Amino acid sequence: MNDLKNTQAPVTTVTINRDEFDAQTDNIYEAISIVAKRAGQINSDIKKELLEKLEEFATYSDSLEEVFENKEQIEVSKFYEKLPKPHALAVQEWLEDKIYHRNTEKDTE
């Protein structure tokens, strides 16, 4: 997983030059498909990492009425909420040419 603290991905929506975005594939739909798959991977990695960190602070009790507010747990959650969204991280990786991709249909020709 990339270092999430040092990512250059935007937290808000930004406009990207279409020619720059599809330059690697010469096909906007293929580029979007690749980035979407990578965003799914990033989302899965972030979710797994977050659940592992929150598990460290988990307190189990038999009573549903007891609610424990754990300051560390809240801070971890806030950190992940402030991160750029997975699609923004994937687009940034794509633009920096950090995503390996290949077209298997072209490989068989």
C-alpha positions, 0 to 999 in steps of 0.5 A: 500500500502506498504511503497515504500520508504523503500522497499527492492525490487531491481530496476534492474533485479536479478536472483532468486533461482527457488527452493526458488521461488516455495517453497510455492507452489511446482509449478513454474507456480502457483507461477508465476501466483500468483506473476503476479496477485499481480504485477497487483494489485501493478501497479494499486495501484501505478497508482492510487496514482500517479494520485491523487498526480499529480491531486493536481498540475493540472492547467487547461487552455483552451489553448493547447499551454500553458505548465506549468512546475510545479517543485513539479509535476516533483519531484513527477513524478521522485520519481515514475519513480525511484521506483522498477517495480511492478513485482519486488515489487511483487516478493519481497513480495512473497519471504518474504511470504507477499502474501496470497494465496490459491488454491481453487481447493485443498480446494474443494477436 
